[in-house]
Amino acid sequence: MTSLRAGQNSARPVASPDDDNTVVNACESKVFNIGRDAKLRDKFWIKGQPYSVVSMLGNDLLARQFDGATVYQAFLSALSYHRWHAPVSGKVKHCFVGEGTYFSEPLFELMAEGSGEINAQGIAIAQGYLAALATRAVTFLEADNPAIGLMAFIGVGMDEVSTCEITVKEGQRLRKGGEIGNVPNAVRDQMMRYDPKWATFNSVYINEKVKFHL
């Protein structure tokens, strides 16, 4: 069962709600990867799954502002709370849902040249690849904190999931922790892109599970 019911504020309090230097997690998820110095275009389909910024952001004009960005990616499981919340206070600069593939899997996940075994972990190891090809809900946020500036949140549909709903509009102001969208069912990724000059993750570890307000 997937939980779409809106939670009470007391159940998930926002960390440092009035401190614009603190960025909160956008949803309940397990850390998959933290990538640094992401290129505008890269070979996301190869085994290392380097992040390709333009591909993930749907060739949007704002994508070029994220050349060399830091990427934080986390996995939102099917049984977790399926609403996304603003990681910072600020204004929605642009948002859209980009159409994607259905059950696409990279070659490195399957049998190589007809030999070997299919990787039993399946999409769990291909999340970087799916971030460039699956259905994506992209929201660009201009943070109130000028040191943060423009950041991008991406909700990624995985496997058979093709519905990502954005519940905010361009120009809308958001307080940190305010809802920005949701996913009706199944599994999702969340991704955030930051200016590398200030993005640090000293207390976050790969495969660590975190609530949506970190």
C-alpha positions as CSV (number, residue, x, y, z in Angstrom):
1,M,0.0,0.0,0.0
2,T,1.2,3.5,-0.9
3,S,0.6,6.4,1.6
4,L,-0.7,9.5,-0.1
5,R,-2.6,10.8,2.9
6,A,-1.3,14.2,4.0
7,G,0.6,13.9,7.2
8,Q,0.2,16.1,10.3
9,N,2.9,18.7,10.9
10,S,3.6,17.3,14.3
11,A,4.5,13.9,12.8
12,R,7.3,15.3,10.6
13,P,8.5,18.6,12.0
14,V,10.6,20.7,9.7
15,A,14.3,21.0,10.8
16,S,15.3,24.7,11.5
17,P,12.2,26.1,9.7
18,D,13.5,29.7,10.0
19,D,17.1,29.0,9.2
20,D,17.7,29.5,5.4
21,N,21.1,27.9,5.6
22,T,19.5,24.5,6.4
23,V,18.2,22.4,3.6
24,V,15.8,19.6,4.5
25,N,15.2,16.2,2.8
26,A,12.3,16.4,0.3
27,C,10.8,13.0,1.2
28,E,11.3,9.8,3.1
29,S,14.0,7.9,1.3
30,K,17.3,6.0,1.4
31,V,20.4,7.7,0.0
32,F,21.5,6.2,-3.3
33,N,24.3,8.5,-4.3
34,I,25.9,11.9,-4.0
35,G,27.6,13.0,-7.3
36,R,29.9,16.0,-7.6
37,D,30.9,18.1,-10.6
38,A,28.1,16.7,-12.8
39,K,28.6,17.5,-16.5
40,L,25.9,19.0,-18.7
41,R,26.0,15.9,-20.9
42,D,27.5,12.6,-20.1
43,K,27.1,8.8,-20.9
44,F,24.5,8.0,-18.2
45,W,23.9,4.5,-19.8
46,I,27.3,3.1,-19.0
47,K,28.1,1.1,-15.8
48,G,29.4,4.1,-13.8
49,Q,26.1,6.0,-14.4
50,P,27.5,9.5,-14.5
51,Y,24.9,12.2,-14.2
52,S,23.9,14.0,-17.4
53,V,22.4,17.3,-16.2
54,V,20.7,18.3,-19.5
55,S,19.2,14.8,-19.9
56,M,17.8,14.7,-16.3
57,L,16.4,18.2,-16.6
58,G,14.6,17.5,-19.9
59,N,16.8,19.8,-22.0
60,D,15.2,22.8,-20.1
61,L,16.9,26.2,-20.7
62,L,17.7,26.4,-17.0
63,A,19.7,23.2,-17.1
64,R,22.9,25.0,-18.2
65,Q,23.0,26.8,-14.9
66,F,23.8,23.5,-13.2
67,D,27.0,22.7,-15.1
68,G,29.4,21.2,-12.4
69,A,26.5,20.8,-9.9
70,T,26.4,18.5,-6.9
71,V,23.6,15.8,-7.2
72,Y,21.9,14.2,-4.2
73,Q,19.9,11.1,-5.2
74,A,17.7,9.0,-2.8
75,F,15.3,6.1,-3.2
76,L,11.7,6.4,-2.2
77,S,10.2,2.9,-1.6
78,A,6.7,1.7,-2.5
79,L,5.7,1.6,1.2
80,S,6.9,5.0,2.2
81,Y,5.1,8.4,2.5
82,H,4.7,9.5,-1.1
83,R,4.5,13.3,-1.0
84,W,7.4,15.7,-1.8
85,H,8.1,18.8,0.2
86,A,10.2,21.9,-0.5
87,P,13.8,21.5,0.8
88,V,14.1,25.3,1.1
89,S,12.0,28.4,1.4
90,G,11.8,30.3,-1.9
91,K,9.9,30.8,-5.1
92,V,9.0,28.3,-7.8
93,K,10.8,29.5,-10.9
94,H,9.7,26.8,-13.3
95,C,8.1,23.3,-13.1
96,F,7.1,20.6,-15.5
97,V,6.5,16.9,-15.9
98,G,8.7,15.3,-18.5
99,E,7.5,12.1,-20.2
100,G,9.8,9.1,-19.9
101,T,10.3,5.4,-20.7
102,Y,8.5,2.4,-19.5
103,F,10.5,-0.3,-17.7
104,S,13.8,0.7,-19.4
105,E,16.9,-1.0,-18.1
106,P,20.5,-0.4,-18.9
107,L,22.6,-3.1,-20.6
108,F,25.0,-3.4,-17.7
109,E,22.1,-4.6,-15.5
110,L,21.4,-7.6,-17.9
111,M,23.5,-10.4,-19.3
112,A,26.6,-9.2,-21.1
113,E,26.9,-10.6,-24.6
114,G,24.5,-13.4,-23.8
115,S,26.6,-14.8,-20.9
116,G,26.6,-14.3,-17.2
117,E,23.6,-13.7,-14.9
118,I,21.0,-10.9,-14.7
119,N,21.7,-8.7,-11.7
120,A,19.2,-9.6,-9.1
121,Q,19.2,-6.1,-7.7
122,G,17.4,-4.9,-10.8
123,I,16.4,-1.2,-10.8
124,A,18.0,-0.7,-7.4
125,I,21.4,-0.4,-9.1
126,A,20.1,1.6,-12.1
127,Q,18.7,4.6,-10.4
128,G,21.2,7.0,-12.0
129,Y,20.3,5.7,-15.4
130,L,16.6,6.1,-14.8
131,A,17.0,9.7,-13.7
132,A,17.7,10.6,-17.3
133,L,15.0,8.4,-19.0
134,A,12.0,7.8,-16.7
135,T,9.1,10.1,-16.2
136,R,10.2,13.1,-14.1
137,A,8.6,15.9,-12.2
138,V,11.0,18.8,-12.3
139,T,10.7,21.8,-10.0
140,F,13.2,24.7,-10.1
141,L,13.3,26.6,-6.8
142,E,14.9,30.0,-6.3
143,A,15.9,29.9,-2.6
144,D,15.4,32.9,-0.4
145,N,19.0,32.4,0.7
146,P,21.2,34.0,-2.1
147,A,24.1,31.7,-1.1
148,I,21.9,28.8,-2.3
149,G,20.3,30.4,-5.3
150,L,18.7,28.3,-7.9
151,M,18.2,24.6,-7.1
152,A,16.3,21.8,-8.9
153,F,14.2,19.0,-7.4
154,I,13.3,16.0,-9.5
155,G,10.8,13.3,-8.7
156,V,11.6,10.2,-10.8
157,G,9.1,7.5,-11.8
158,M,10.5,4.0,-11.8
159,D,9.5,0.7,-13.5
160,E,5.8,0.9,-14.5
161,V,5.3,4.3,-12.8
162,S,4.4,7.0,-15.2
163,T,2.5,9.5,-13.1
164,C,4.2,12.3,-11.2
165,E,2.0,15.1,-10.0
166,I,3.3,18.6,-9.3
167,T,1.0,20.6,-6.9
168,V,2.7,24.0,-7.2
169,K,2.7,26.7,-9.9
170,E,5.4,28.9,-11.3
171,G,5.8,32.1,-9.3
172,Q,4.3,30.5,-6.1
173,R,6.2,31.2,-2.9
174,L,6.9,28.2,-0.6
175,R,8.0,27.8,2.9
176,K,10.5,25.1,3.7
177,G,8.5,21.8,4.1
178,G,5.6,22.9,2.0
179,E,4.2,20.3,-0.4
180,I,5.4,20.5,-4.0
181,G,4.0,17.2,-5.4
182,N,3.3,13.5,-5.0
183,V,3.3,10.2,-6.6
184,P,0.2,8.0,-6.7
185,N,1.8,4.6,-6.4
186,A,4.9,2.3,-6.5
187,V,8.5,3.4,-6.3
188,R,10.2,6.8,-6.8
189,D,13.5,8.5,-6.6
190,Q,14.1,12.0,-5.4
191,M,16.9,14.1,-6.7
192,M,18.2,17.5,-5.9
193,R,20.8,19.6,-7.7
194,Y,22.9,22.3,-5.9
195,D,25.6,24.8,-6.6
196,P,28.8,22.8,-5.6
197,K,30.2,25.8,-3.7
198,W,27.9,25.4,-0.7
199,A,26.4,21.8,-0.9
200,T,27.8,19.6,1.8
201,F,26.6,16.3,3.2
202,N,28.7,15.7,6.2
203,S,26.0,13.7,8.1
204,V,24.5,11.8,5.2
205,Y,25.7,8.3,4.2
206,I,24.9,6.0,1.2
207,N,22.0,3.6,2.0
208,E,21.1,5.6,5.0
209,K,17.3,6.0,5.4
210,V,16.1,9.5,6.1
211,K,12.7,11.1,6.8
212,F,11.6,13.8,4.5
213,H,12.5,16.6,6.9
214,L,16.2,16.0,7.6
